[in-house]
């Protein structure tokens, strides 16, 4: 069933309660008279209250009205804050470089206004040393305390230990700041000319290559860790 209002010749009633272009009350008039006025004003006759007796109709530019309504809905969706819980997994004996990488992701998530679920995965004999995971979670919480807080304290969940960090900033605030920063960068680039734009493009390409290389390195490390797991499990046994 269509939710679009009836307009112009699609309105099938003998008379309507008419509202003028500026919101003034014209009164109850025959449908033919309302359509004639719409043609004189070069506007549309739009049924805005179909259940009223008689139905209420307004003179307006329906195309402009639909466009403005769509823009308002789009802006409302843009400002919506969806609660997102990101997840980051660590091992109790994580090396310093991997820890810094994981911490960087947690920092980025918190800056975006997202919650972060931190999972410490224990394997083999590591399960008898839960204090290792607890100390690692406490260290991470201390390192990001300027951006987030411990929403759910560390707790054991089978072979894992879990902690949830919440951001100090609300999602809407983080989104607003990100949009403001993006607008500022755009304004700066527009003010500096093509040469500056080209330099920015080169910097973006370099950053993208560096991110790709870092992701590949992390993937290789994860693959190597998976290969080592059977040997470690055999040793634990």
Secondary structure by P-SEA (a helix, b strand, c coil): ccccccccccccccccccccccccccccccaaaaaaaaaaacccccccccccccbbbbbcaaaaaaaaaaaaaaaaaaacccbbbbbbbbcccccaaaaaaaaaaaaaaaaabbbbbbbbbbcccccccaaaaaaaaaaaaaaacccccccccccccccbbbbbbbbcccaaaaaaaaaaaaaaaaaaaaaccaaaaaaaaaaaaaaaaaaaaaaaaaaaaaaaaaaaaaaaaaaac
